Amino acid sequence: MKRLFIIFLTLLITIEFFACRKMLPGAPKSEETLAEPLEGLTQEQLLLFALGDENFAHVFSKDQGLGPIFVQTSCEGCHFSDGKGHPFNNITRFGKYINGTWNPVHSEGGPQLQQRAITGYAPESLPGGVAYDDLLPANVTGLGFLETVYDATLLALSDSSDANADGISGKVNWINPPPYFKPKPQHISVNGKYIGRFGRKASSIDLIHRVTNAYHDDIGITSDNEMVDPINHLVSGINGDGVADPEISSSTLSQTIFYMRTLKAPPRRETNHPDVLAGETIFIQAGCASCHVPTLTTGNSEIEPLNNKTFHPYTDLLLHDMGPGLDRGYTEGSAASSEWRTPPLWGFGLQQNSQGGMLFLLHDGRARTVEQALSYHGGEATKAKNNFMSLSEQDKIKLIRFLNSL
Protein backbone atom coordinates (compact mmCIF):
# COMPACT_ATOMS: atom_id res chain seq x y z
CA MET A 1 0.00 0.00 0.00
CA LYS A 2 2.78 2.38 0.95
CA ARG A 3 4.55 1.63 -2.34
CA LEU A 4 1.36 2.39 -4.32
CA PHE A 5 1.02 5.72 -2.50
CA ILE A 6 4.61 6.71 -3.34
CA ILE A 7 4.07 5.80 -7.01
CA PHE A 8 0.83 7.83 -7.07
CA LEU A 9 2.50 10.85 -5.39
CA THR A 10 5.46 10.72 -7.81
CA LEU A 11 3.06 10.59 -10.77
CA LEU A 12 1.07 13.53 -9.40
CA ILE A 13 4.22 15.66 -8.91
CA THR A 14 5.37 14.81 -12.44
CA ILE A 15 2.02 15.84 -13.93
CA GLU A 16 2.05 19.10 -11.94
CA PHE A 17 5.62 19.86 -13.07
CA PHE A 18 4.88 19.52 -16.77
CA ALA A 19 1.58 21.36 -16.41
CA CYS A 20 3.40 24.29 -14.81
CA ARG A 21 6.03 24.25 -17.54
CA LYS A 22 3.25 24.70 -20.10
CA MET A 23 1.83 27.61 -18.12
CA LEU A 24 5.14 29.47 -17.74
CA PRO A 25 6.09 31.87 -20.55
CA GLY A 26 9.05 30.78 -22.63
CA ALA A 27 12.27 32.76 -22.63
CA PRO A 28 12.32 35.46 -25.31
CA LYS A 29 14.23 34.66 -28.46
CA SER A 30 17.68 36.20 -28.87
CA GLU A 31 16.50 38.20 -31.89
CA GLU A 32 13.76 39.76 -29.77
CA THR A 33 15.96 41.01 -26.91
CA LEU A 34 18.51 43.78 -26.51
CA ALA A 35 20.10 43.27 -23.08
CA GLU A 36 22.64 40.62 -24.04
CA PRO A 37 26.45 40.73 -24.27
CA LEU A 38 28.49 40.62 -27.44
CA GLU A 39 29.30 37.13 -28.63
CA GLY A 40 32.94 36.19 -28.14
CA LEU A 41 33.65 37.91 -24.81
CA THR A 42 36.08 36.15 -22.48
CA GLN A 43 34.94 34.81 -19.11
CA GLU A 44 36.59 37.77 -17.39
CA GLN A 45 34.81 40.17 -19.73
CA LEU A 46 31.48 38.43 -19.12
CA LEU A 47 31.99 38.95 -15.39
CA LEU A 48 32.61 42.68 -15.95
CA PHE A 49 29.52 42.78 -18.15
CA ALA A 50 27.42 41.18 -15.39
CA LEU A 51 28.71 43.66 -12.80
CA GLY A 52 27.96 46.55 -15.14
CA ASP A 53 24.49 45.16 -15.80
CA GLU A 54 23.85 45.16 -12.05
CA ASN A 55 25.06 48.77 -11.81
CA PHE A 56 22.82 49.79 -14.71
CA ALA A 57 19.75 48.46 -12.88
CA HIS A 58 20.75 49.75 -9.43
CA VAL A 59 18.22 52.15 -7.87
CA PHE A 60 19.96 54.86 -5.84
CA SER A 61 18.65 56.18 -2.54
CA LYS A 62 19.30 59.44 -0.76
CA ASP A 63 21.75 57.68 1.58
CA GLN A 64 23.75 56.53 -1.45
CA GLY A 65 24.06 60.04 -2.87
CA LEU A 66 20.99 60.39 -5.06
CA GLY A 67 20.58 64.00 -6.16
CA PRO A 68 20.16 66.34 -4.44
CA ILE A 69 18.38 67.14 -7.72
CA PHE A 70 17.89 64.46 -10.36
CA VAL A 71 15.82 63.10 -13.24
CA GLN A 72 15.76 59.36 -12.49
CA THR A 73 16.96 57.04 -9.74
CA SER A 74 18.65 54.50 -12.01
CA CYS A 75 20.01 54.10 -15.53
CA GLU A 76 17.30 51.56 -16.31
CA GLY A 77 14.67 54.06 -15.18
CA CYS A 78 15.13 55.83 -18.51
CA HIS A 79 16.37 52.92 -20.63
CA PHE A 80 14.03 50.04 -19.79
CA SER A 81 15.52 46.75 -21.06
CA ASP A 82 18.28 48.88 -22.65
CA GLY A 83 15.83 50.17 -25.24
CA LYS A 84 14.43 53.57 -26.10
CA GLY A 85 12.59 55.44 -23.40
CA HIS A 86 9.04 56.76 -23.12
CA PRO A 87 8.27 60.50 -23.39
CA PHE A 88 7.33 60.32 -19.70
CA ASN A 89 11.09 60.12 -19.08
CA ASN A 90 12.11 62.82 -21.55
CA ILE A 91 15.13 64.84 -20.47
CA THR A 92 14.95 68.63 -20.81
CA ARG A 93 18.13 70.37 -21.96
CA PHE A 94 18.55 74.15 -22.15
CA GLY A 95 20.90 77.06 -22.77
CA LYS A 96 21.09 80.26 -24.77
CA TYR A 97 23.18 82.22 -27.22
CA ILE A 98 25.38 84.92 -25.67
CA ASN A 99 27.11 87.25 -28.14
CA GLY A 100 26.50 84.75 -30.92
CA THR A 101 28.01 81.79 -29.06
CA TRP A 102 25.98 78.97 -27.55
CA ASN A 103 26.26 78.92 -23.76
CA PRO A 104 25.07 75.96 -21.60
CA VAL A 105 24.51 78.43 -18.70
CA HIS A 106 26.09 76.33 -15.97
CA SER A 107 25.54 79.19 -13.52
CA GLU A 108 21.78 78.79 -14.01
CA GLY A 109 21.76 74.99 -13.70
CA GLY A 110 22.31 74.19 -17.37
CA PRO A 111 22.54 72.34 -19.57
CA GLN A 112 20.04 69.90 -18.02
CA LEU A 113 16.92 70.36 -15.96
CA GLN A 114 16.68 68.20 -12.83
CA GLN A 115 12.97 68.38 -12.06
CA ARG A 116 13.04 66.01 -9.05
CA ALA A 117 14.80 66.38 -5.69
CA ILE A 118 15.49 64.56 -2.46
CA THR A 119 13.43 65.44 0.61
CA GLY A 120 14.18 68.92 1.87
CA TYR A 121 15.75 70.17 -1.38
CA ALA A 122 13.98 72.13 -4.10
CA PRO A 123 13.81 70.67 -7.62
CA GLU A 124 14.81 72.87 -10.54
CA SER A 125 12.55 74.84 -12.82
CA LEU A 126 13.58 76.33 -16.13
CA PRO A 127 15.21 79.75 -15.80
CA GLY A 128 13.84 82.56 -17.92
CA GLY A 129 15.25 83.56 -21.27
CA VAL A 130 16.60 80.16 -22.30
CA ALA A 131 15.94 77.91 -25.28
CA TYR A 132 15.14 74.30 -24.42
CA ASP A 133 14.10 70.98 -25.92
CA ASP A 134 12.88 67.63 -24.66
CA LEU A 135 14.98 64.59 -25.53
CA LEU A 136 13.75 61.00 -25.61
CA PRO A 137 16.12 58.49 -23.92
CA ALA A 138 17.86 56.54 -26.67
CA ASN A 139 18.54 52.86 -27.25
CA VAL A 140 21.84 52.01 -25.55
CA THR A 141 22.72 48.75 -27.32
CA GLY A 142 25.51 48.45 -29.87
CA LEU A 143 27.22 51.60 -28.61
CA GLY A 144 30.63 49.91 -28.48
CA PHE A 145 30.57 49.59 -32.25
CA LEU A 146 29.72 53.27 -32.71
CA GLU A 147 32.44 54.31 -30.27
CA THR A 148 35.10 52.32 -32.12
CA VAL A 149 34.50 53.90 -35.54
CA TYR A 150 37.53 56.07 -36.27
CA ASP A 151 37.17 59.86 -36.51
CA ALA A 152 38.73 59.70 -39.98
CA THR A 153 35.74 57.66 -41.15
CA LEU A 154 33.29 60.28 -39.90
CA LEU A 155 35.27 63.09 -41.53
CA ALA A 156 35.28 61.15 -44.81
CA LEU A 157 31.48 60.84 -44.62
CA SER A 158 31.00 64.54 -43.83
CA ASP A 159 30.35 67.09 -46.56
CA SER A 160 29.66 70.32 -44.73
CA SER A 161 29.69 72.44 -47.92
CA ASP A 162 27.73 69.89 -50.00
CA ALA A 163 30.57 69.67 -52.48
CA ASN A 164 28.88 66.84 -54.38
CA ALA A 165 25.64 68.87 -54.70
CA ASP A 166 23.37 66.05 -53.51
CA GLY A 167 21.61 68.27 -50.97
CA ILE A 168 23.17 66.40 -48.02
CA SER A 169 25.78 68.31 -46.02
CA GLY A 170 26.46 66.29 -42.90
CA LYS A 171 29.08 67.58 -40.52
CA VAL A 172 30.76 66.56 -37.29
CA ASN A 173 30.18 68.31 -33.98
CA TRP A 174 33.44 69.60 -32.51
CA ILE A 175 33.30 69.34 -28.71
CA ASN A 176 35.50 70.75 -25.95
CA PRO A 177 36.68 67.62 -24.09
CA PRO A 178 36.13 67.22 -20.34
CA PRO A 179 39.25 67.30 -18.13
CA TYR A 180 39.27 63.53 -17.71
CA PHE A 181 39.15 62.77 -21.45
CA LYS A 182 42.09 60.72 -22.72
CA PRO A 183 42.34 60.60 -26.52
CA LYS A 184 42.95 57.30 -28.28
CA PRO A 185 44.67 56.74 -31.64
CA GLN A 186 41.31 56.92 -33.46
CA HIS A 187 40.62 60.45 -32.23
CA ILE A 188 41.40 63.58 -34.24
CA SER A 189 41.74 66.99 -32.58
CA VAL A 190 41.19 70.40 -34.17
CA ASN A 191 42.00 73.44 -32.05
CA GLY A 192 41.79 71.31 -28.92
CA LYS A 193 38.30 70.00 -29.76
CA TYR A 194 37.22 66.44 -30.54
CA ILE A 195 34.40 64.88 -32.54
CA GLY A 196 31.20 64.07 -30.65
CA ARG A 197 29.19 61.01 -31.62
CA PHE A 198 26.74 60.23 -28.78
CA GLY A 199 23.60 62.11 -27.84
CA ARG A 200 20.91 63.74 -29.94
CA LYS A 201 23.30 66.58 -30.82
CA ALA A 202 26.44 64.38 -30.89
CA SER A 203 27.71 66.17 -27.79
CA SER A 204 29.57 63.28 -26.10
CA ILE A 205 32.94 62.18 -27.46
CA ASP A 206 33.06 58.63 -26.11
CA LEU A 207 31.27 56.35 -23.66
CA ILE A 208 33.38 57.50 -20.71
CA HIS A 209 32.13 61.02 -21.40
CA ARG A 210 28.56 59.82 -21.94
CA VAL A 211 28.25 57.58 -18.86
CA THR A 212 29.96 60.09 -16.55
CA ASN A 213 27.47 62.76 -17.60
CA ALA A 214 24.51 60.37 -17.30
CA TYR A 215 25.38 59.45 -13.71
CA HIS A 216 25.88 63.11 -12.82
CA ASP A 217 23.15 64.90 -14.78
CA ASP A 218 20.45 62.22 -14.71
CA ILE A 219 20.87 60.70 -11.22
CA GLY A 220 22.99 63.27 -9.39
CA ILE A 221 25.75 60.75 -8.70
CA THR A 222 29.34 61.93 -8.50
CA SER A 223 32.43 59.99 -9.59
CA ASP A 224 36.16 60.58 -9.85
CA ASN A 225 35.43 62.20 -13.23
CA GLU A 226 32.75 64.59 -11.92
CA MET A 227 33.10 65.42 -8.23
CA VAL A 228 30.55 68.21 -7.78
CA ASP A 229 26.88 67.39 -7.22
CA PRO A 230 24.28 69.15 -9.35
CA ILE A 231 23.02 72.24 -7.55
CA ASN A 232 19.81 74.23 -7.85
CA HIS A 233 21.46 77.59 -8.54
CA LEU A 234 18.12 79.39 -8.55
CA VAL A 235 17.72 78.56 -4.84
CA SER A 236 21.28 78.57 -3.50
CA GLY A 237 24.82 77.48 -4.28
CA ILE A 238 24.75 74.81 -1.59
CA ASN A 239 25.03 71.08 -2.26
CA GLY A 240 22.56 69.45 0.12
CA ASP A 241 22.78 65.69 -0.30
CA GLY A 242 25.12 65.18 2.67
CA VAL A 243 26.99 62.25 1.11
CA ALA A 244 30.76 62.32 0.60
CA ASP A 245 32.01 62.55 -2.98
CA PRO A 246 32.68 60.59 -5.11
CA GLU A 247 29.47 58.66 -4.56
CA ILE A 248 30.43 55.74 -6.78
CA SER A 249 33.85 54.14 -7.04
CA SER A 250 36.04 54.22 -10.10
CA SER A 251 35.46 50.47 -10.50
CA THR A 252 31.67 50.94 -10.53
CA LEU A 253 31.99 53.60 -13.21
CA SER A 254 34.35 51.43 -15.26
CA GLN A 255 32.06 48.40 -14.99
CA THR A 256 29.07 50.40 -16.20
CA ILE A 257 31.05 51.81 -19.12
CA PHE A 258 32.21 48.29 -20.04
CA TYR A 259 28.60 47.08 -19.92
CA MET A 260 27.49 49.86 -22.27
CA ARG A 261 30.44 49.15 -24.54
CA THR A 262 29.76 45.41 -24.81
CA LEU A 263 25.99 45.25 -25.22
CA LYS A 264 25.30 43.41 -28.45
CA ALA A 265 24.09 45.20 -31.57
CA PRO A 266 20.30 45.15 -31.97
CA PRO A 267 19.41 41.90 -33.77
CA ARG A 268 17.60 41.67 -37.10
CA ARG A 269 14.55 39.61 -38.04
CA GLU A 270 12.91 38.48 -41.31
CA THR A 271 16.05 39.37 -43.24
CA ASN A 272 15.14 37.14 -46.19
CA HIS A 273 11.46 38.04 -46.45
CA PRO A 274 10.66 39.35 -49.97
CA ASP A 275 8.88 42.46 -48.64
CA VAL A 276 11.85 43.26 -46.35
CA LEU A 277 14.30 42.93 -49.23
CA ALA A 278 12.10 45.07 -51.45
CA GLY A 279 11.65 47.61 -48.65
CA GLU A 280 15.41 47.94 -48.27
CA THR A 281 15.75 48.74 -51.97
CA ILE A 282 12.99 51.35 -51.68
CA PHE A 283 14.70 52.81 -48.59
CA ILE A 284 17.90 53.33 -50.59
CA GLN A 285 16.15 54.61 -53.72
CA ALA A 286 14.17 57.16 -51.67
CA GLY A 287 17.44 58.66 -50.42
CA CYS A 288 17.06 57.62 -46.77
CA ALA A 289 20.43 55.86 -46.83
CA SER A 290 22.23 59.12 -47.62
CA CYS A 291 22.10 59.94 -43.90
CA HIS A 292 21.06 56.59 -42.43
CA VAL A 293 24.20 54.95 -43.80
CA PRO A 294 23.67 51.17 -43.62
CA THR A 295 27.23 50.00 -42.99
CA LEU A 296 30.20 51.19 -40.96
CA THR A 297 33.45 49.54 -39.85
CA THR A 298 35.16 49.68 -36.48
CA GLY A 299 38.88 50.26 -36.04
CA ASN A 300 41.26 48.58 -33.65
CA SER A 301 39.89 47.56 -30.25
CA GLU A 302 41.26 45.60 -27.31
CA ILE A 303 37.80 43.96 -27.13
CA GLU A 304 38.02 41.31 -29.84
CA PRO A 305 34.28 41.28 -30.82
CA LEU A 306 34.65 45.02 -31.59
CA ASN A 307 38.02 44.79 -33.33
CA ASN A 308 37.87 45.73 -37.05
CA LYS A 309 34.25 44.62 -37.48
CA THR A 310 31.71 45.57 -40.14
CA PHE A 311 28.28 46.39 -38.70
CA HIS A 312 24.98 47.88 -39.83
CA PRO A 313 23.66 50.74 -37.64
CA TYR A 314 21.95 52.88 -40.34
CA THR A 315 23.57 56.14 -39.26
CA ASP A 316 26.49 58.32 -40.29
CA LEU A 317 26.79 59.81 -36.76
CA LEU A 318 26.81 63.26 -38.38
CA LEU A 319 24.79 66.41 -37.82
CA HIS A 320 22.21 67.34 -40.46
CA ASP A 321 19.95 70.36 -40.85
CA MET A 322 16.44 68.99 -40.33
CA GLY A 323 14.59 72.24 -41.01
CA PRO A 324 12.35 74.49 -38.90
CA GLY A 325 9.90 71.74 -37.91
CA LEU A 326 12.50 70.24 -35.56
CA ASP A 327 14.09 73.50 -34.42
CA ARG A 328 13.19 74.92 -31.01
CA GLY A 329 16.32 77.04 -30.68
CA TYR A 330 18.26 74.63 -28.45
CA THR A 331 21.66 73.15 -29.33
CA GLU A 332 24.97 71.83 -28.00
CA GLY A 333 28.57 72.29 -29.07
CA SER A 334 29.10 73.59 -32.60
CA ALA A 335 25.73 72.31 -33.89
CA ALA A 336 23.11 74.73 -35.18
CA SER A 337 19.76 74.52 -33.42
CA SER A 338 18.17 72.91 -36.52
CA GLU A 339 20.88 70.26 -36.73
CA TRP A 340 20.51 66.80 -35.23
CA ARG A 341 22.69 63.71 -35.25
CA THR A 342 21.35 60.98 -37.52
CA PRO A 343 19.81 58.47 -35.10
CA PRO A 344 20.80 54.83 -35.68
CA LEU A 345 17.83 52.86 -37.00
CA TRP A 346 18.98 49.47 -35.74
CA GLY A 347 16.60 48.25 -33.08
CA PHE A 348 13.70 50.15 -34.67
CA GLY A 349 11.48 47.07 -34.81
CA LEU A 350 12.05 46.32 -31.12
CA GLN A 351 11.65 49.75 -29.60
CA GLN A 352 7.94 49.39 -28.84
CA ASN A 353 8.91 46.66 -26.37
CA SER A 354 10.59 49.26 -24.15
CA GLN A 355 8.03 52.00 -24.82
CA GLY A 356 5.02 50.31 -23.27
CA GLY A 357 3.86 48.66 -26.50
CA MET A 358 3.52 52.02 -28.25
CA LEU A 359 5.74 53.83 -30.73
CA PHE A 360 7.32 57.23 -30.04
CA LEU A 361 9.61 58.63 -32.72
CA LEU A 362 11.89 61.63 -33.32
CA HIS A 363 14.15 63.21 -30.73
CA ASP A 364 11.26 64.08 -28.41
CA GLY A 365 8.82 61.25 -29.14
CA ARG A 366 6.21 63.52 -30.70
CA ALA A 367 5.58 61.25 -33.73
CA ARG A 368 3.58 58.04 -33.34
CA THR A 369 4.04 56.59 -36.83
CA VAL A 370 6.74 56.52 -39.51
CA GLU A 371 4.57 58.80 -41.66
CA GLN A 372 4.26 61.34 -38.85
CA ALA A 373 7.99 61.26 -38.18
CA LEU A 374 8.82 61.87 -41.83
CA SER A 375 6.31 64.71 -42.07
CA TYR A 376 8.53 66.70 -39.67
CA HIS A 377 11.63 66.10 -41.78
CA GLY A 378 12.83 69.21 -43.56
CA GLY A 379 16.10 70.79 -44.55
CA GLU A 380 18.46 68.16 -45.92
CA ALA A 381 15.80 65.46 -45.49
CA THR A 382 13.15 67.22 -47.62
CA LYS A 383 13.89 65.26 -50.79
CA ALA A 384 13.82 61.89 -49.02
CA LYS A 385 10.57 62.86 -47.26
CA ASN A 386 8.92 63.85 -50.54
CA ASN A 387 10.12 60.63 -52.17
CA PHE A 388 8.52 58.63 -49.36
CA MET A 389 5.25 60.56 -49.53
CA SER A 390 5.00 59.88 -53.27
CA LEU A 391 5.36 56.11 -52.85
CA SER A 392 2.42 53.82 -53.44
CA GLU A 393 0.76 52.44 -50.31
CA GLN A 394 2.20 49.01 -51.08
CA ASP A 395 5.74 50.37 -51.32
CA LYS A 396 5.30 52.32 -48.07
CA ILE A 397 4.23 49.12 -46.34
CA LYS A 398 7.32 47.33 -47.67
CA LEU A 399 9.64 50.11 -46.53
CA ILE A 400 8.10 50.10 -43.05
CA ARG A 401 8.35 46.32 -42.91
CA PHE A 402 12.07 46.71 -43.68
CA LEU A 403 12.39 49.22 -40.83
CA ASN A 404 10.65 46.81 -38.49
CA SER A 405 13.18 44.13 -39.43
CA LEU A 406 16.03 46.26 -38.05
N, C-alpha and C positions, 0 to 999 in steps of 0.2 A: 504493500500500500504506500509506504513511504517513498519507494522508488518511483511509483506511478505519479505521485505528487510532484517530485523533483522534475520528472520529464515534462509534466504539464506546465510547471512554473517556467522551465527553460524555454518551452515552446511559446508561452505567453510573452516572455521578455523579448524573444526574437521577433515575434510579430509586431510588438510595440516599437522596437528599434527601427525596423524597416518602414513602418507606417510613419514614424517621425521623420525619417530621412526623406520621405516623399513630401512631407509638409514643409520642410525647411527650404528656403530659397537657395538655389545653386549659386556658387561663386560667380561673379561677373567675368566675362571673357576678357582676355588681355587686350583685345582690340577695342574694348568698351571702357577701359579705365585709363586714368592718367597718372595716378600716384604710385608708379613703379620705377625701380632703378634701371639704369642703362644695362643692357646685356654685356657681359664680359668684365664686370668689375671683379677685383680680387676679394678674398674674404675680409681682408682688413678694410678695404674700401666699402664693402657692404655693411660692416659694423659702423663706420663713420656715417654712412647713409642712414642707418637705423637711428643713430643718435640724433642726427639732424632732423629726421622725421619727427622724433619725439619733441624736439625743440620747437618745430614748426607748429605743432598742435598745442603746445603748452599755453595754458591760460594764466596770465599774470594777475597777481593780487596787489593791493596797496602795500602790503608788507614786503613784497618782492621788488618794489620800485615802480609799479604801474603809475604812469602819469608824471607829474600831477595833472596835466591835461593830456588827452589822448583821443584817438579815433576808435580803436578796437583793443581788445584785451589779449589777442593772439594773432599770429600770422594767418591761421586757418579761419579766423573770424571773417576775413575779407576774401580769402581764396579757398572756399570750401572744396575739398577733394582736389586741391591744386588747380582748379579750373577758374574760369572767369567769374567775377562777383556779380551781385545783384545791385541795381541802383540804390537800394536801401543802404548799401555800404559805400556809396560814392565818396570819394575824397575831394574836398574843395581846396584848390590851390589859388593863390592870389599874389598880386604885386602891382607895380605901376611904372610907367615911363617917367624918368626924371632927366630933364635936359637931353631928351632923345635916346637915352640908354635905359634898357629894362632893369628895374631894381626889385629884388625879391623882398624888400622892406623887412629885414630881420628885426629892426627895432620896433616894429608893429606886430610881430608874431609871425611874419611870413617866412617861407612861402606857403605854409600849409595851415589850414584851420583845424584846431583840435576842439571839437564841439562838445566833448565830454570831459569830466573831471572827477578826481577822487573826492571823497567827503571833506567838506570844509574848504574847498578850493574852487574858484569860479572858472567855468569853461569859457573858451574864447567865443567872441562874435566877430564878424567881419568889420574891420576898420573902415571908415569912410574914405571915399576917393580912390578906391582900388579897383582894378579889373580882376575878375575871377572866373573860374570854370570848374565844373564838376567832372571828375574822372572816374570811370568804371574800373574796379580792380581787374587786372589782366590775368590771363592764363600764365602760370609760372613753369610749365613743363617745357623741356627742350632748350632751356636757356643756356646750358653749357655749350651747345652747338653755336648759338648766336654770339656768345662771348668769345669764342675761339676763332671766329672769322677775322682775318687780318685787316687792319685799317686800310692797307693798300687796295684790297678788294673793294671796300666801300668807296674809296676815292675813284677807282676805275669805273664804278657804276654811276657815280654822280655826274651831273651835267648842268651845273648851276646856271649857265648862260644859254642852255638849250642849243648847243652848237650844231646838233644834228637836225634841228628844226622839226622834231616830232611832237612838240608841245609838252614834253615831259622834262622838267628841269630839277630833278632831285638834287639835294645837297646834304652835306653832313652838318651836324650841330657841334660847333667847337665850344668846349666846356672848360672852365677853370677847374683844375683838379683839386680835391680836398687834400689837406696836409698829409694824410696817411697813404695817399695813392702812390703805388710803386709801379712804374711803367715796365712792361714786358717787351720782348723783341718785336711783337706784332703791332705795338703802338707807334703812332707817328705824332709828333708834337709840332705845332705852329705857334710861335709867339707864346710859348708856355702853356698853350691850351691843347686838349686832347679830344678825340672824337667820342661823342655820346652815342649810345645805341639802345639803352633801356629806358622805358617810360614813354608816355604818350608824346612827349616832345623830345625824346632821345636825350634826356638830361643827365643820365647816369652812365659813366664810362665803362664800368665793369660790375660784376656781381658783388664784389666787396663794397663798392660805392653804394650799390642799390640796397643791399641787405642792411648795411649800417644805417642808412637813411630810413629804411622801413621800421627798424626797431625804434629809432629815435622819434621820428615824426608821427608814426602811426600808433605806437604803443607807449611812447614816453620812456623807453628803456635806454639807459646809457651803456656804453662799452668803452674799451680802450681807444677806439677811433673817434668817439663822440662823447665827451665827458660831462657836458652841461645839459641838464634836463630842460625840456621845453618850458617856457615861462609865459604866462599871460601878461604881456607887457602893458595891456590896457588897464590892468588892475594894479600891478606892482612889479618890481624887478626881482621879487623874492621867489626862490625855488622852495616849494612847500611839501615835497613828498617825504622828507625825513629819512631817506634811505641813502646810505653811503654809495658813492660812485667809484668805479663802474658797477652797474647793477647786474650785468652778466659778465662771465669770464671770457677771456680771449678764446678758450677752447669751445665754449658754447657758440660764440659768433662764428668760429671757423667751421664747426660741425654744420651749422645751418647753411652757411655759404656752400659747403661741399654738397649738402642735400640738394640745394637749388641747382647746383652745377651738374649733378648727375641724375636728375629726373629724366626719364626717357622722353624721346620726342613723341608727340601725340600720334597714336597709331591710325592707319587708314583702314577703310572698309570698302567692300564692293569694287575693288580696283579694276576688275575685269568686266564689270557690267557694261553692256553696250551704251546705255544712256549716260553712264559716268564718263566713258571714253569720249563720247560725242560732246558731252558738256565741257570737258577739258579743252577740246578743240575750239568750241564756241567761246570759252573764257579767253583763250589766247587771241582769237580773231577779233574779239570785241575790244582788245587793247588793255584788258585788266592786268595781264602779265607784265606790262611795261613797268608797273610799280610793284605789284605782287609777284616778284620774281620767283619762279618755281624752285630753282636749285642754287644752292651755295655750297662752298667747300670750306671746311675748317683748316687751320694751319697746324703747327706742331703743338702737342699737348702732352703733359706728363700722365694724363689719364688716357689709357690706350683706346677706349671706345670713342673718344673725342679726337683722336690723333689723325689728322689728314683724312677726314671723312666727308663724303658727299651726302647732303641731306636736302630736304624739300620743305622749307618753311613758308614759301609764298610771301616773301617780303624782301625789300632791298635795304631795310633799316635806315632809309634816308628820309629827310623832310621833304614834303611836297605841299604846295599851295593848294588848299582844298576849297578856296572861294569864301564868299561872305556868309554862306549858310552855316559854316562851322567855325565862325570867327566871333568870339565874344571879347576880344581885346586882351586876353591873357596869353602869356608865353613864358619860355624859359630859355636861358642861354642866348645863343645867336639866332634862334628861330624867330620868324615873324609870327604875329598872332594868328594868321590864317594858315600857318604851316603845321603839319602833323606828321609824325613818323608813320610810315606804312605799317599797319599792324600785321603780324604774321597771321595767315589764315589757317595754318594747321591747327587741328583741334576744333574747327568750326562746327563739325557735325556732332560734337560731344558737349558743347558748351551749355546746352539746355539742362544737362544733368546737374550742373552746379549752379544753375540759375532758377531753381525751383520749378523745372519743367517748362519754363517760358523762355523766350528769346529776347535778349536786349543787346542791340548793336550800336555801333559808333562809340566814340570816346566817352560819352556820357550815358549811353544806354537808351537814348531817346527813341530809336527806331526799333520796331517790333518785327519787321520782315526785311528780307533782302531788298525788295522793291523800295521800301521806305528809306532804308539806309542809302541806297544809290540816289534817291531823289535829292538828298542833301549834298551829294558830291558836286563840286564846282571846280573852278580853277583848272588845274592840270588834269583833273578827272572828268571834265565836261564831255570830252569826246567819247570816252569809254561809257559814261552814263547814257549818253544819247544812243550809242550803239546797242546797249542793253535794252533800252526802252523801245527800240524799233524791232527787236526780235519777235518772232512769232511766239505764241503762248507755249507751244511745244518745245521750242528751243530754250525759252526761259526755264521751263521745268527741268530740262536736261542740265542746264548750267547750274541750277540750284541743287540738283541731285549730285553733281560733281562736288560742289561746295560741301554738301553734307557727307561726302565720302572722306573729307580731309580730317 
